[in-house]
Amino acid sequence: MSNSSATFPIQCGSLKKGMFVAIHGHPCKVVEYTPSKPGKHGHAKATVMGCDIFTSRKYEMSHPTSHTVEAPVVTRVDYVVR
């Protein structure tokens, strides 16, 4: 792949269940997304729990909803073996 990347930026507040996101460098499928309301001195934050697409291990991250996070480019290819 020339002039392309394995990830692209996405706003944390726009994540939804079933989307893909990189959590601590691991490509994960979002299984739980919990936004919180902004506090007196802070921004609204979101807690994202994801399941690694290769090992099925669960990872969790918390970021302000206005910040960007990395989302992996995931393509699925099905083969028929005869």
Summary of the structure (lengths in Angstrom):
residues: 82
radius of gyration: 14.8
end to end distance: 29.8
largest distance: 62.2
contacts: 192
relative contact order: 0.31
helix: 4%
strand: 48%
